[in-house]
Amino acid sequence: MQAIVNMRTHIGEKPFSCELCGKAFAYQNQVMIHMRTHTGEKPFSCKVCGKAFANRNNAMQHMRTHTGEKPFSCEICGKASSHKNQAMLHMRTHTGEKPFSCEICGKAFAQKNQATQHMRTHTGEKPFSCEICGKAFARQTCATMHMRTHTGEKPFSCKVCGKAFADRSNAMQHMRTHTGERPFSCKVCCKAFAYQRNLTEHMRTHTGEKNFDCKVCGKVFAYQNYLSVHMRTHTGEKPFSCKVCGKAFAYPNHVARHMQTHTGEKPFSCKVCGKAFGRKTCLMTHMRTHTGEKPFPCEVCGKAFAYKYQATVHMQTHTGEKPFSCEICGKAFAKKNQAMVHIRTHTA
């Protein structure tokens, strides 16, 4: 009799069927277990947390989440798994086996659920919908994460600082702020990053890739945020305002700089003479009075100047340009202060 029962695994015979849905099984006990999907019966519960299961094997596997037991190890790399099917799936990372292929495009997958999810990119099927807003998803995990935008649930918390996250991957990424781990490194310069997106952005400094172009002037940018900031030069948008006087600015650093006109703060001081400045650029310019640096040379005679405006004024001695003229008599001058002195000869 037992031999006849065992033969069913070879010949595919399934003499026992579910009275509710008609699904067929090779063994009577399989029908009993299947019936629990209809009745909702879960007779096997965890003695630690009370979670209930319809199948004894599932309850035993669940216990390993408490005990940490991982009885199935990889023969190649030694990685241990708590479930036999996890170990089988892991082996495919070594063998490269992908037994599940897409009937439409032929793309192959290591796991059946991956193939099923992929098929939805062709069919457009989204079987998982939000009970609150009705938004549909192709994956159950996406629907579950979306629900947290409504419930505010954040089940994944940082063991170091306690910060909570709705998504496990976000919690894992956050941990790098504590550990300093940077698993993504540039193959060109070896610079390391904590996040893949940062590495992707960094690579553009090597490739020169600029995918974001301004529809108004055609200027191109490597990053979307650079383009968004640039667009303010066209729209005139000034989203950052001073809390004291209400003056608006296009960039946050301009607000911070403006605030110094109210506070009188001068955070940049000269280490030589102690003179303080509100801007770092002003300090750098001032330092030339100590170092004697003159980075602006005349293209004609080579004479050097500490400040750009001095070089500009000097060039007029070569070009003969006199951009400042008297509005009364029309006499022209090379320097603005010369024109102002002359104007007084008319008003005196």
FENPE-V96667 format. One record per residue. N is the residue number from 1. RES is the residue in one letter. PHI is phi in whole degrees, -180 to 180 (* if undefined). Layout:
n->N res->RES phi->PHI
n->N res->RES phi->PHI
This chain:
n->1 res->M phi->*
n->2 res->Q phi->-63
n->3 res->A phi->-64
n->4 res->I phi->-65
n->5 res->V phi->-62
n->6 res->N phi->-65
n->7 res->M phi->-60
n->8 res->R phi->-63
n->9 res->T phi->-68
n->10 res->H phi->-94
n->11 res->I phi->-90
n->12 res->G phi->80
n->13 res->E phi->-68
n->14 res->K phi->-134
n->15 res->P phi->-82
n->16 res->F phi->-111
n->17 res->S phi->-124
n->18 res->C phi->-77
n->19 res->E phi->-71
n->20 res->L phi->-91
n->21 res->C phi->-113
n->22 res->G phi->84
n->23 res->K phi->-62
n->24 res->A phi->-103
n->25 res->F phi->-138
n->26 res->A phi->-80
n->27 res->Y phi->-130
n->28 res->Q phi->-62
n->29 res->N phi->-66
n->30 res->Q phi->-67
n->31 res->V phi->-65
n->32 res->M phi->-61
n->33 res->I phi->-66
n->34 res->H phi->-61
n->35 res->M phi->-57
n->36 res->R phi->-68
n->37 res->T phi->-70
n->38 res->H phi->-90
n->39 res->T phi->-84
n->40 res->G phi->81
n->41 res->E phi->-67
n->42 res->K phi->-136
n->43 res->P phi->-79
n->44 res->F phi->-110
n->45 res->S phi->-116
n->46 res->C phi->-76
n->47 res->K phi->-75
n->48 res->V phi->-91
n->49 res->C phi->-111
n->50 res->G phi->85
n->51 res->K phi->-62
n->52 res->A phi->-107
n->53 res->F phi->-137
n->54 res->A phi->-83
n->55 res->N phi->-121
n->56 res->R phi->-62
n->57 res->N phi->-61
n->58 res->N phi->-64
n->59 res->A phi->-66
n->60 res->M phi->-67
n->61 res->Q phi->-64
n->62 res->H phi->-61
n->63 res->M phi->-57
n->64 res->R phi->-67
n->65 res->T phi->-69
n->66 res->H phi->-91
n->67 res->T phi->-84
n->68 res->G phi->79
n->69 res->E phi->-65
n->70 res->K phi->-135
n->71 res->P phi->-79
n->72 res->F phi->-110
n->73 res->S phi->-116
n->74 res->C phi->-76
n->75 res->E phi->-71
n->76 res->I phi->-94
n->77 res->C phi->-111
n->78 res->G phi->85
n->79 res->K phi->-61
n->80 res->A phi->-100
n->81 res->S phi->-131
n->82 res->S phi->-84
n->83 res->H phi->-126
n->84 res->K phi->-62
n->85 res->N phi->-67
n->86 res->Q phi->-65
n->87 res->A phi->-64
n->88 res->M phi->-65
n->89 res->L phi->-65
n->90 res->H phi->-62
n->91 res->M phi->-57
n->92 res->R phi->-68
n->93 res->T phi->-70
n->94 res->H phi->-90
n->95 res->T phi->-83
n->96 res->G phi->76
n->97 res->E phi->-65
n->98 res->K phi->-135
n->99 res->P phi->-79
n->100 res->F phi->-112
n->101 res->S phi->-117
n->102 res->C phi->-77
n->103 res->E phi->-72
n->104 res->I phi->-94
n->105 res->C phi->-109
n->106 res->G phi->83
n->107 res->K phi->-61
n->108 res->A phi->-105
n->109 res->F phi->-137
n->110 res->A phi->-80
n->111 res->Q phi->-122
n->112 res->K phi->-64
n->113 res->N phi->-65
n->114 res->Q phi->-67
n->115 res->A phi->-66
n->116 res->T phi->-63
n->117 res->Q phi->-65
n->118 res->H phi->-62
n->119 res->M phi->-56
n->120 res->R phi->-70
n->121 res->T phi->-71
n->122 res->H phi->-90
n->123 res->T phi->-85
n->124 res->G phi->77
n->125 res->E phi->-65
n->126 res->K phi->-133
n->127 res->P phi->-78
n->128 res->F phi->-110
n->129 res->S phi->-117
n->130 res->C phi->-76
n->131 res->E phi->-71
n->132 res->I phi->-94
n->133 res->C phi->-109
n->134 res->G phi->84
n->135 res->K phi->-61
n->136 res->A phi->-105
n->137 res->F phi->-136
n->138 res->A phi->-81
n->139 res->R phi->-122
n->140 res->Q phi->-63
n->141 res->T phi->-62
n->142 res->C phi->-66
n->143 res->A phi->-66
n->144 res->T phi->-64
n->145 res->M phi->-65
n->146 res->H phi->-62
n->147 res->M phi->-57
n->148 res->R phi->-70
n->149 res->T phi->-70
n->150 res->H phi->-90
n->151 res->T phi->-83
n->152 res->G phi->77
n->153 res->E phi->-65
n->154 res->K phi->-134
n->155 res->P phi->-78
n->156 res->F phi->-111
n->157 res->S phi->-114
n->158 res->C phi->-75
n->159 res->K phi->-75
n->160 res->V phi->-91
n->161 res->C phi->-111
n->162 res->G phi->85
n->163 res->K phi->-61
n->164 res->A phi->-105
n->165 res->F phi->-136
n->166 res->A phi->-82
n->167 res->D phi->-120
n->168 res->R phi->-61
n->169 res->S phi->-63
n->170 res->N phi->-65
n->171 res->A phi->-66
n->172 res->M phi->-66
n->173 res->Q phi->-64
n->174 res->H phi->-60
n->175 res->M phi->-57
n->176 res->R phi->-67
n->177 res->T phi->-70
n->178 res->H phi->-94
n->179 res->T phi->-83
n->180 res->G phi->78
n->181 res->E phi->-64
n->182 res->R phi->-134
n->183 res->P phi->-80
n->184 res->F phi->-110
n->185 res->S phi->-117
n->186 res->C phi->-77
n->187 res->K phi->-76
n->188 res->V phi->-89
n->189 res->C phi->-113
n->190 res->C phi->72
n->191 res->K phi->-63
n->192 res->A phi->-107
n->193 res->F phi->-135
n->194 res->A phi->-80
n->195 res->Y phi->-128
n->196 res->Q phi->-59
n->197 res->R phi->-63
n->198 res->N phi->-69
n->199 res->L phi->-66
n->200 res->T phi->-59
n->201 res->E phi->-66
n->202 res->H phi->-62
n->203 res->M phi->-58
n->204 res->R phi->-67
n->205 res->T phi->-71
n->206 res->H phi->-92
n->207 res->T phi->-83
n->208 res->G phi->74
n->209 res->E phi->-64
n->210 res->K phi->-137
n->211 res->N phi->-93
n->212 res->F phi->-112
n->213 res->D phi->-114
n->214 res->C phi->-77
n->215 res->K phi->-73
n->216 res->V phi->-89
n->217 res->C phi->-113
n->218 res->G phi->85
n->219 res->K phi->-64
n->220 res->V phi->-109
n->221 res->F phi->-136
n->222 res->A phi->-80
n->223 res->Y phi->-129
n->224 res->Q phi->-61
n->225 res->N phi->-67
n->226 res->Y phi->-65
n->227 res->L phi->-65
n->228 res->S phi->-60
n->229 res->V phi->-67
n->230 res->H phi->-60
n->231 res->M phi->-57
n->232 res->R phi->-66
n->233 res->T phi->-69
n->234 res->H phi->-95
n->235 res->T phi->-83
n->236 res->G phi->77
n->237 res->E phi->-62
n->238 res->K phi->-134
n->239 res->P phi->-80
n->240 res->F phi->-113
n->241 res->S phi->-119
n->242 res->C phi->-75
n->243 res->K phi->-74
n->244 res->V phi->-90
n->245 res->C phi->-111
n->246 res->G phi->84
n->247 res->K phi->-61
n->248 res->A phi->-102
n->249 res->F phi->-138
n->250 res->A phi->-82
n->251 res->Y phi->-130
n->252 res->P phi->-64
n->253 res->N phi->-69
n->254 res->H phi->-70
n->255 res->V phi->-65
n->256 res->A phi->-60
n->257 res->R phi->-67
n->258 res->H phi->-63
n->259 res->M phi->-57
n->260 res->Q phi->-67
n->261 res->T phi->-71
n->262 res->H phi->-90
n->263 res->T phi->-85
n->264 res->G phi->75
n->265 res->E phi->-65
n->266 res->K phi->-134
n->267 res->P phi->-77
n->268 res->F phi->-111
n->269 res->S phi->-116
n->270 res->C phi->-76
n->271 res->K phi->-77
n->272 res->V phi->-89
n->273 res->C phi->-113
n->274 res->G phi->86
n->275 res->K phi->-62
n->276 res->A phi->-106
n->277 res->F phi->-137
n->278 res->G phi->-80
n->279 res->R phi->-123
n->280 res->K phi->-65
n->281 res->T phi->-63
n->282 res->C phi->-67
n->283 res->L phi->-65
n->284 res->M phi->-62
n->285 res->T phi->-66
n->286 res->H phi->-61
n->287 res->M phi->-59
n->288 res->R phi->-66
n->289 res->T phi->-70
n->290 res->H phi->-95
n->291 res->T phi->-85
n->292 res->G phi->78
n->293 res->E phi->-64
n->294 res->K phi->-133
n->295 res->P phi->-83
n->296 res->F phi->-114
n->297 res->P phi->-89
n->298 res->C phi->-76
n->299 res->E phi->-72
n->300 res->V phi->-91
n->301 res->C phi->-108
n->302 res->G phi->86
n->303 res->K phi->-61
n->304 res->A phi->-105
n->305 res->F phi->-136
n->306 res->A phi->-78
n->307 res->Y phi->-126
n->308 res->K phi->-62
n->309 res->Y phi->-64
n->310 res->Q phi->-65
n->311 res->A phi->-66
n->312 res->T phi->-63
n->313 res->V phi->-64
n->314 res->H phi->-61
n->315 res->M phi->-58
n->316 res->Q phi->-66
n->317 res->T phi->-72
n->318 res->H phi->-91
n->319 res->T phi->-86
n->320 res->G phi->78
n->321 res->E phi->-66
n->322 res->K phi->-133
n->323 res->P phi->-78
n->324 res->F phi->-110
n->325 res->S phi->-118
n->326 res->C phi->-78
n->327 res->E phi->-73
n->328 res->I phi->-90
n->329 res->C phi->-111
n->330 res->G phi->85
n->331 res->K phi->-63
n->332 res->A phi->-108
n->333 res->F phi->-137
n->334 res->A phi->-80
n->335 res->K phi->-119
n->336 res->K phi->-65
n->337 res->N phi->-66
n->338 res->Q phi->-67
n->339 res->A phi->-65
n->340 res->M phi->-65
n->341 res->V phi->-64
n->342 res->H phi->-64
n->343 res->I phi->-55
n->344 res->R phi->-66
n->345 res->T phi->-70
n->346 res->H phi->-87
n->347 res->T phi->-88
n->348 res->A phi->-64
